Each structure stands twice: as structure tokens, then as C-alpha cells.
């Protein structure tokens, strides 16, 4: 077996994988393919639950189905093991039949695989249908978080933050990060440097909205060794603004210029 094919197969075996050698991609086609109703599909075709129960699960909403399946997995952990092992085989087959190379795999998230530039031609692997779920044009990996930007929809999807942090920051620091990724696809490095230099000054001078200084990792404001949930704009001088700056902004500035 060709070494690159063998390596791609080994990567596809991983339930969770991220190519950490790739820190930044710009103006690049990045596509997420996921398996439709992955867990339930395994249960149906492996007959991991009684026929009558599977028939009942077919009738309910996706949310209700997932809740019920989750409860059954707690009762019977072997169902989870069977799902994991079967999805592993499906990913490997998908990679093999589409001749996907190791460098074309950005990340794997259980029932999803993110590909770089590669456009598969075969999507049905036995009972499993791999479907295009998301398409992105830029990507960066900062502080163990994955940022996926789409110039088509002008959206930013982030893997690694809680839903709470995503919601709180979507109009503040996360919005600024999205804007920088958008601009980086369109302007020169010199122009980007000028914009980031101006933004850096505003951030360090505490001229942004107070919500931009909420710690992205904890969702809280930091004052010394303490964390608080709210603060007034007038009291910005009291909070520690270094965490976002060191962990997110500086690394982002470095890769963009």
C-alpha cells in the first residue's frame, strides 16, 4: 500500500483529529462533510435496538431521537462502542474511495471530516451518506480553538468555545476576529498591518466596548485573582485585559501579517 494512502487511512481511524501543523489558511476551499443521522444509521443497520423501538425512533423529531438514543447508550454502553467502530470504518472507506491524501484532511469530528481543496466524487458508503454541511474560505488555529470563516455567507464558526461565550462575544471580540479574517482575504499585508496596529492601540487603551474585554475562555471579566460577570464601561481601568490579548489577538496578528 502506498505510504500516503496508508497514512490517510490511519488518520481516518481517529474519532477526533486535527492537523495542528496547519495554523492558517486563506482563500482556500475548506469543506465539511458529515454523515447524515450517523448514530441512528448505525443503530438501524446493525440492529442495535429492538425493531419496534427503531420504528418508533423513525417517527420522532431529530432532537427527541437523539435524547432517546442518548438514554439507551447510558443503559447499554456497547451501543456507543459499536457506533464509534462503525463510523471509523465508514470514514476510512470514504477516504479510500475518494483517494483523499493526508494533507487534504484538516480535521475529523466523529461523524464529520473537513477537507482542504479536495472535492470528493463518491458520497454514499454502503448505508452511510456523506453530505456537504459547511464550506469555508479561511481557517486559523489559535489557543486550541478552530476558527472557520466563510466569505460566501460572511459567517465565522468556532470550535472550542462554549455556546455561552459564542453568544456573548458574537457582536464584540469574535465579530472583530471575523472582520480581520474577512479583510485578510481582500487586502495586502501592509494594509492589514496598518489596520491591526490601529486596533491594537484601541484595545490596549481600553477604547472598545467593555464586552470586548470579557475573557474568551471563561466568559468573565478578570480583576486580579477574581472573576466577575459584569462591569461598567467606566471601570474598565480596573480589569485585566491581558488574557485575550496574549492568547488570541497577538497570535492572530502574527499569522495575518
C-alpha positions as CSV (number, residue, x, y, z in Angstrom):
1,X,0.0,0.0,0.0
2,X,1.3,3.5,-0.9
3,X,2.6,5.3,2.2
4,X,0.3,8.3,1.7
5,X,-2.7,6.1,1.3
6,X,-1.8,4.2,4.5
7,X,-1.3,7.4,6.4
8,X,-4.6,8.8,5.3
9,X,-6.3,5.6,6.4
10,X,-4.6,5.9,9.8
11,X,-5.9,9.5,10.2
12,X,-9.4,8.4,9.2
13,X,-9.3,5.8,12.0
14,X,-9.2,8.7,14.6
15,X,-12.5,9.7,16.1
16,X,-11.1,13.2,16.7
17,X,-8.2,14.5,14.7
18,X,-6.7,17.9,14.0
19,X,-3.8,18.7,11.7
20,X,-2.0,21.1,14.2
21,X,0.7,21.8,11.6
22,X,-1.8,24.0,9.8
23,X,-2.2,27.3,11.7
24,X,-3.6,29.5,9.0
25,X,-5.3,29.1,5.6
26,X,-6.6,32.0,3.4
27,X,-8.7,32.0,0.2
28,X,-8.8,28.2,0.4
29,X,-11.7,25.9,-0.2
30,X,-12.4,24.1,3.1
31,X,-15.4,21.8,3.2
32,X,-17.1,19.9,6.0
33,X,-18.7,16.6,5.1
34,X,-20.8,14.8,7.7
35,X,-22.7,11.6,7.8
36,X,-26.4,12.0,7.8
37,X,-28.0,10.8,11.1
38,X,-24.8,8.9,11.8
39,X,-25.5,7.3,15.2
40,X,-29.1,6.3,14.3
41,X,-27.9,4.9,10.9
42,X,-25.5,2.6,12.7
43,X,-28.3,1.5,15.1
44,X,-30.7,0.7,12.3
45,X,-28.4,-1.3,10.1
46,X,-26.6,-3.0,13.0
47,X,-30.0,-3.7,14.7
48,X,-28.6,-2.5,18.0
49,X,-32.1,-1.9,19.4
50,X,-35.4,-3.8,19.0
51,X,-37.2,-3.4,15.7
52,X,-40.2,-1.8,17.3
53,X,-38.1,0.8,19.1
54,X,-36.2,1.6,15.9
55,X,-39.5,2.1,14.1
56,X,-40.7,4.4,16.9
57,X,-37.5,6.4,16.6
58,X,-38.1,6.9,12.9
59,X,-41.2,8.8,13.7
60,X,-40.0,11.3,16.2
61,X,-38.0,14.6,15.7
62,X,-34.3,14.5,15.4
63,X,-33.9,16.1,18.8
64,X,-36.2,13.6,20.5
65,X,-34.5,10.8,18.7
66,X,-31.1,11.9,19.9
67,X,-32.3,12.2,23.5
68,X,-33.8,8.7,23.5
69,X,-30.7,7.2,21.9
70,X,-28.5,9.0,24.5
71,X,-30.5,7.4,27.3
72,X,-30.2,4.0,25.7
73,X,-26.4,4.4,25.3
74,X,-26.2,5.1,29.1
75,X,-28.1,1.8,29.7
76,X,-26.1,-0.1,27.1
77,X,-22.6,1.4,26.6
78,X,-21.8,-1.2,24.0
79,X,-24.0,0.7,21.6
80,X,-21.6,3.6,21.8
81,X,-18.6,1.4,21.1
82,X,-20.4,-0.2,18.1
83,X,-21.2,3.3,16.7
84,X,-17.6,4.5,17.1
85,X,-16.2,1.4,15.4
86,X,-18.6,1.5,12.6
87,X,-18.1,5.2,11.9
88,X,-14.4,4.6,11.8
89,X,-14.9,2.1,9.0
90,X,-17.1,4.5,7.1
91,X,-14.6,7.3,7.3
92,X,-11.8,5.0,6.2
93,X,-13.8,3.9,3.2
94,X,-14.8,7.5,2.3
95,X,-11.1,8.5,2.3
96,X,-10.0,5.4,0.3
97,X,-12.6,5.6,-2.5
98,X,-12.1,9.3,-2.9
99,X,-8.3,9.0,-2.9
100,X,-8.0,11.6,-0.2
101,X,-4.4,12.5,0.8
102,X,-3.2,13.1,4.4
103,X,-2.5,16.8,3.7
104,X,-6.1,17.2,2.4
105,X,-7.6,16.3,5.8
106,X,-7.8,19.2,8.2
107,X,-9.9,17.7,11.0
108,X,-12.1,14.8,11.9
109,X,-15.0,15.2,14.4
110,X,-16.5,11.7,14.9
111,X,-19.1,11.8,12.0
112,X,-17.6,14.7,10.1
113,X,-14.4,15.3,8.1
114,X,-13.1,18.7,7.0
115,X,-11.2,18.6,3.7
116,X,-8.8,21.2,2.2
117,X,-9.3,21.8,-1.5
118,X,-10.4,18.2,-2.2
119,X,-13.7,17.7,-3.9
120,X,-14.9,14.1,-3.4
121,X,-16.9,12.3,-6.1
122,X,-18.4,9.4,-4.1
123,X,-20.6,10.2,-1.2
124,X,-22.5,7.0,-0.5
125,X,-20.5,4.5,1.5
126,X,-22.8,1.5,2.0
127,X,-25.6,2.7,4.3
128,X,-23.8,6.0,5.0
129,X,-24.3,9.2,3.1
130,X,-21.6,11.9,3.4
131,X,-23.1,15.3,2.7
132,X,-21.7,18.7,2.4
133,X,-22.5,20.6,5.6
134,X,-20.3,23.7,5.6
135,X,-18.0,25.5,3.2
136,X,-15.3,27.9,4.4
137,X,-12.6,30.1,2.8
138,X,-10.3,30.8,5.7
139,X,-9.2,29.0,8.8
140,X,-6.9,29.7,11.8
141,X,-5.9,27.7,14.9
142,X,-5.4,29.8,18.0
143,X,-5.1,28.8,21.6
144,X,-6.6,25.3,20.9
145,X,-9.6,26.9,19.1
146,X,-10.5,26.4,15.5
147,X,-11.9,29.4,13.6
148,X,-13.6,28.8,10.2
149,X,-14.6,31.8,8.1
150,X,-16.8,31.8,5.0
151,X,-16.6,34.7,2.6
152,X,-19.8,33.4,0.9
153,X,-22.0,33.7,3.9
154,X,-19.8,36.0,5.9
155,X,-20.0,33.8,8.9
156,X,-17.5,32.6,11.5
157,X,-17.8,29.1,13.1
158,X,-15.6,28.4,16.1
159,X,-14.9,25.0,17.6
160,X,-13.8,25.1,21.2
161,X,-15.8,27.8,22.9
162,X,-18.9,27.2,24.9
163,X,-22.2,28.3,23.4
164,X,-22.4,31.0,26.1
165,X,-19.2,32.6,25.1
166,X,-20.1,32.4,21.4
167,X,-23.4,34.2,22.1
168,X,-21.9,36.9,24.4
169,X,-19.0,37.7,22.1
170,X,-20.5,37.4,18.6
171,X,-21.0,41.2,18.4
172,X,-17.7,42.1,20.1
173,X,-14.3,40.4,20.0
174,X,-15.5,37.5,17.9
175,X,-17.0,39.9,15.4
176,X,-13.7,41.7,15.2
177,X,-11.8,38.5,14.6
178,X,-14.3,37.6,11.8
179,X,-13.7,41.0,10.3
180,X,-10.0,40.6,10.3
181,X,-10.3,37.2,8.6
182,X,-12.6,38.8,6.0
183,X,-10.2,41.6,5.3
184,X,-7.2,39.4,5.1
185,X,-8.7,37.7,2.0
186,X,-9.0,41.0,0.2
187,X,-6.2,43.4,1.2
188,X,-2.4,43.4,1.2
189,X,-0.2,42.5,4.2
190,X,0.8,46.2,4.5
191,X,-2.8,47.3,4.7
192,X,-3.6,44.6,7.1
193,X,-0.7,45.6,9.3
194,X,-2.0,49.2,9.4
195,X,-5.5,48.1,10.4
196,X,-4.2,45.8,13.1
197,X,-1.8,48.4,14.5
198,X,-4.7,50.8,14.9
199,X,-6.9,48.1,16.5
200,X,-4.1,47.1,18.9
201,X,-3.8,50.7,20.2
202,X,-7.6,50.9,20.7
203,X,-7.6,47.6,22.6
204,X,-4.7,48.4,24.9
205,X,-6.1,51.9,25.5
206,X,-9.4,50.3,26.5
207,X,-11.3,52.3,23.9
208,X,-13.5,49.3,22.8
209,X,-16.9,48.3,24.2
210,X,-16.4,46.7,27.6
211,X,-17.7,43.4,26.3
212,X,-14.6,43.1,24.1
213,X,-12.6,42.7,27.3
214,X,-14.6,39.7,28.6
215,X,-12.2,36.8,28.9
216,X,-13.0,34.5,25.9
217,X,-12.1,31.3,27.8
218,X,-14.1,31.9,31.0
219,X,-16.7,34.3,29.7
220,X,-16.0,36.5,32.8
221,X,-14.1,39.8,33.5
222,X,-10.9,39.4,35.4
223,X,-9.8,41.6,38.3
224,X,-6.6,40.3,39.9
225,X,-7.3,36.8,41.1
226,X,-11.1,37.3,40.9
227,X,-13.6,36.9,38.1
228,X,-16.9,38.8,37.9
229,X,-19.8,38.6,35.5
230,X,-20.4,42.3,34.8
231,X,-18.6,45.7,35.0
232,X,-19.4,49.2,33.9
233,X,-17.7,50.9,31.0
234,X,-16.3,53.5,33.4
235,X,-14.5,50.8,35.4
236,X,-12.5,49.3,32.5
237,X,-9.2,50.5,34.1
238,X,-9.7,48.0,36.9
239,X,-9.8,44.8,34.8
240,X,-7.1,42.6,33.4
241,X,-7.2,42.8,29.6
242,X,-4.1,40.7,29.0
243,X,-5.7,37.2,28.6
244,X,-7.5,37.9,25.3
245,X,-4.6,40.0,24.1
246,X,-1.9,37.4,24.7
247,X,-3.9,34.2,23.9
248,X,-5.9,35.4,20.9
249,X,-5.1,38.8,19.5
250,X,-1.3,38.6,19.4
251,X,-1.3,35.1,17.7
252,X,-3.9,36.3,15.3
253,X,-2.0,39.4,14.4
254,X,1.2,37.4,13.8
255,X,-0.5,35.0,11.3
256,X,-2.3,37.7,9.4
257,X,0.8,39.8,8.7
